[in-house]
């Protein structure tokens, strides 16, 4: 799958980011300033639970400016106390109406809570307040993608790019949209554009490599995966990219990939084949019933070339189209149900 992180906190690039300091509290009482200063020190150390505690003490002591409430809302969100974050952001808007960043932050909090309709409402309000801001439009397009409204998503993303052709998030989300509607070449063009705008964008290189492999452009795919691998910061990402590269090399070499369920009788194999045909999960059935060594992998035997596996198995796979499940095949160790994967 494409490595697109759809609901990650931080998706409203440029729209959010409330910064506060002791001086921002301004006319608040000394006690509130002391609690805020201590809270900020905890925040710098990454101790957001303690930072929240200090801000709650400041609120109890009388702090209540819009800027203070915004920072308090951030700490509630950091501590996954989303309902309380929503409450104080609303209070901030009562204190100071029309804050674009707060409408955006409310959208993000509702997204984290899984309440897409509410998220769309607040980011739409941000769009009403700033109709010419490209980042708001791309964020709204992202939310429409999440709510499975592709036409509305495309309209917002097109508007975002009209307002700012160099908006990287708009290209990113448009690339995902085009992938979903099977416009692979157009999606490739979007991700290429994104790699030019943000050369160190891991996801752009990774997704570009994936799509290039899908259309058989293996050398280009490997080059993009090499770039993604160089940018990967976590060991699990390096491992995932390396595995993808091995798959691309196998495809480039003309190798096939399949999965199978090995059982002891033809009748049992035919029963399992029928269950797969009726919609049961092949991998789960392989895990439960297969006697083969690949059972723990859902029957997936990986990529193989001529002469690497049993001749009867290889021929059966070669006779199938990708995704097809063939008739029961007899092999020396029993009977197999086979599905070609690549």
Protein Blocks (a to p, Z undefined) as FASTA:
>chain_A
ZZddfklghiaghkgopdddfklnomacfklmmmmmmmmmmmmnopaklmmmmmmmmmmn
opacfklmmmmmmmmmmnopaklmmmmmmmmmmmmghilklmmmmmmmmmmnopaklmmm
mmmmmmmmmmmbmklmmmmmmmmmmnopaklmmmmmmmmmmmommlmklmmmmmmmmmmn
opaklmmmmmmmmmmmmmmlmklmmmmmmmmmmnopaklmmmmmmmmmmmpmbfklmmmm
mmmmmmmmmmmnopacddddddfbfklmmmmmmmmmnopafklmmmmmocbfklmnnopg
bjadehkacfklmmmmmmpcehiacdddddfklccddddfZZ
